[in-house]
Amino acid sequence: MESQGVPKEAEAEGDGILKIGDMQLPGRLISDASEEIMLLWAIGQPCTARQNNFVKQTSNHLKLDACGHNLSIQQSPSSMNTSGVTGGVMWDSGIVLGKFLEHAVDCDLLNLRGKKCVELGSGCGLVGCIAALLGGNAILTDMPDRLRLLAKNVEENVRELDARGSASVRELTWGEDLDSDLLNPLPDYVLGSDVVYSEAIVHDLLTTLQGLCGNHTIIFISAELRNDAVLEYFLEFALKNFSVGCVDQGIWHPHYKSRRVVIFIMAKL
C-alpha cells in the first residue's frame, strides 16, 4: 500500500528497503533535508572519521583493483593550487561510489550491461571507467579544461578488448543546454561523486539532472560530508523535483566504507 504523502515512485518499505523508481535497495527515504543532515552528522559523526582514507592526492597516479583490472588513474596534484579546481585528483567519494557499483553488480543488485550511464563532473574518470568495465555505455563529462586528463584516463583504463561496455568523453557545463547524444536516448543511470561542494552550483547541477532524467532514470550521487549547510541546501531543492534516498552502507563494498561519505539514490518525481 502506498504510504500517505509519499509518491508511488518512492516508498520506504518494511525492513529498511527503499524503493526509488524501479529499484529496491536497503536504505531510507529522505523527506526532510534538515532531518537527514541531523542523522548524517549527529549519528554518523563524520568529523571523527579519517579523511582521504582511500586516496593519496599528492601522488601522480592512483592504483585500484576493480572489475578484475588493475586500474591506474592519473592525477594532477598541482591543480589543487588553483582555487575551485578539485577534479584533478581523486576523492574518497569517487572510490566509494565506483566500488559500490562493482559490488552491487556482483551481488545482482544492479545491472549496468548495455545501459547508458552519464557521469557528471567526472574529474579523473574513475567512476565512469568502472561503469564501462561493468558493461555500461558510459559518457564521462566535465568542464572543457578538465577533458584532457579525463580522456587520457579513459584511454589507459578502458580498452575495447577488456571492457564489457564503452566509454567516451564529452564537454558539459551544468545548467547549459544538453547535447543530443546525452538526451537521445535519455540515460538509464546518472552518476556523480563529489559534485555537491558549493551552494553556488546546486541550481545548475539540479537543472542538468532534471534535463537528463526520464521516468526510468536512476541517479547515484556520492557526497563527501564536509559542509552540512551545503548538503542541506542541495537536499532541500532536490526534494522539490526528485525522490531521494540514502543507500545503506551494508550494501557498499565491504572494504570501501567511510562515515565521511554518503551515497544518495534519486529519481524524478
N, C-alpha and C positions, 0 to 999 in steps of 0.2 A: 504494500500500500504506500502511496506517495506521502511523504512527510508534509505536514502543513507548513506552508510558506517556503518550501524547498522545491526548486524546479525539478521536473521529472528527470531531466538530463543529469542531475547531480543529487545524489542521495547518500546519506550516511546510513549504512545498513548495520545489521547486528554484527557483533564480534569484531567491531572496528574495521569493517570492509567499506571502502569508499568507492562509489560508482560515479565516474565522470565520463560523460559521453558514452562510448561503447566499452569503456574499460572499467574493470573492477580490480582494485588493489587495496592491500591493508593501508589504512591511513585515516585521516579525519577531514571532514568537510569544514571549510572556513566560511563563517557567515559574518564575522565582525573583525575588522582589521586590528583594533586595539586589543581585543581579547587574544588574538593569535600572537601578537607581539609579546603580551604578558606571558603566555605559555612558553614561547621560544626563549625568552630571556630569564624569566623567573625560575622556570623549571629546568630548562636546558643548561643554564649558566654557561653560555658560550665563551665568556671572557676568561673563564678558568681553564679552558682547553688550549692545547698547544696550537699556535698559528703556523701556517705553512708546513703542515705535517708531512705532506706528500711531495712537496716541490722544493727546488733549490733555485731561486731566482737570480743568483749570481753566476750560474753555470750557462754555458753556451748551448748545451743540449740537455734535454730531459729524457731519460730512458724509462720505458714502461713496457711490461709484457701485457699484451691484450689480444684476445681473439686468436691465440696461437701464433702471434707475431711479436718480434722484438722491435717495438716502435722507438724511433729516435726523433724527438721533436726539437727542432732548432729554436732557440730563444734569442732575444736581443736585449740583454741586461742593460745596455746603455740607454735604451728607450725610456727606462724608468726615471731618467733625469729630466725628461720632458713632462711638464705639468699636464695632467689629464690623460696621459697615454699609459695604459696598463696592459694593452693587448699584446705587447712584445714578449711577455713571459707568461708562464702557466701559473694558475692559482688552484688551491685545493678544490674549489667548487667544480672546476673542469675535470680534474682527475676523478672526483666522486661521481659526477654525472656520467662520464664515459664508462667507468667500471660498473655503475648501476645498470646502464643499458646492456652491457655484456652479461652481467649476472641475471638480469630479468629475461633475456633471450635464452640463456642456458637453462633457466627454471621454467621455461614455457609460459612466462607471464606476459611476454611481449614478442611480437614477430615483426621484424623490420624487412624481411626479404621481399624485394620488389616494391617497397614502399617509398614514396617521395618524402625526403627529410630535408628541411631547410634549417640551417643553423644560423642564428643571429649573433653578431659580434664574435665571429669565430676566433679572432686573435691568432694564436699559433695553430689552431685547427684540430686539436686532439679529438674533441667530441665528434666532429663531422667525419674524421678519418675512421674512428671506431664504428660509427653508424654505417659507413660504406663497407667495412670489413665484416659487418654483421648482415650484409645483404641489402642495405638501403641504397637508394639512388639519391645521394646526398649532394646538396648545393650549399657550399660554405660561403658566407657573406661577411663583408666588413667594409670599413671606410677605405677610400682609394689609397691612402698612404700606407695601409697595412696589408695590401694584397700580395706584395712580392714575397714576404716571409710566409704568408699563408699558402701561396701557390707552391713554394719550394717544399713545404712540409707535406702537402698533398702528394706531390710528385715522388717524394722519397718514401712515403709510408703507405700509399695506396697504389699498388701495381696491379695492372689488369689481370695478370695470371693468378695473383694471390687473393684478390678481393672477390667476395661474393656479389658485391654491388658496384657502385661507381661513385666518383667524387669529382665535382667541378667547383670552380671559384667564380664568384660574381661580386661586383661592387653593389653595395646597398647602404644608403643613408636613411636612418629611421625617420619616419614622418613624410618622406618624399614618395612620389608615385612609384609603384612596383612594376618591374619589367614583366612582360608576358610569360617568360619562361618560369617565373616564380608562381604565376597565377593559373596557368593552364597546363595541367590540372592544378587545383589547389593542393597543398601538401597534406600528406597523411599525418606527419609529425613536424612540429616546430620545436627546435632545441635551443637552449641558451644557458650559458654559465657565466656568472659574474656580470650580468647585464643590468642589474639593478644597483647602481653605485652613486646616483645623484638624483635629487628631485627634478633637476632641470631636464633630464632625458625621459622622465616617466611618460609624459603625454605622447611624445614621438614614438617611444617604444610600443605603447599600447595601441596607437594608431596603426603601426605596422603589423602588430599581432592581429588586430581586427581585420585588416586587409588580406592577410594570409590565410585566415581561418574560414573553412567551410563547416558544415554541420558535422562532418566526420573527423575534423582535425583535432588532434591531441597535442597539447603543449607541455613540455617538460622544461622547467627553469630551476637551475640550482643557484642558490644565492649564498654569498658569504655574510655571516652575521656580524657586521661591523657597526652599522649605524641603525638603531631601532627606528628613528624618525623617518629615514629614507625608505625603509622597508614598509613601514606602516602607511606611508604616503602612496607607495606603489599598490599595496593591497587594497587600500580604500578605493582607489579609482579602478583597479582591475575588477573588483566585485560588482561594479555597475554594469559590466557587459560580459563577464565571464563567470562560470562556475570555477571555483578554486579549491583545491585540496592540498593537504600536506602528506607526502608519502612517508609511511612508517619506515624507520631505519632498519627494522627487522628484515626487510627485503632488499636492502642495499648489499653491495658486495661485502662479505664479512671482513675483509681486510682493508676496506676503504670507507671507513665511517669517521665522522667528525661532528662534535657538538657545535662547531663553528660554521657548519654548512646545513642548509635546508633544501629539500627538493620539493618544488610545487608542481602539481599537475593541474592543467587548466583546459577548459573547453568553452566555446562560445555559448552564451545563453540562448 
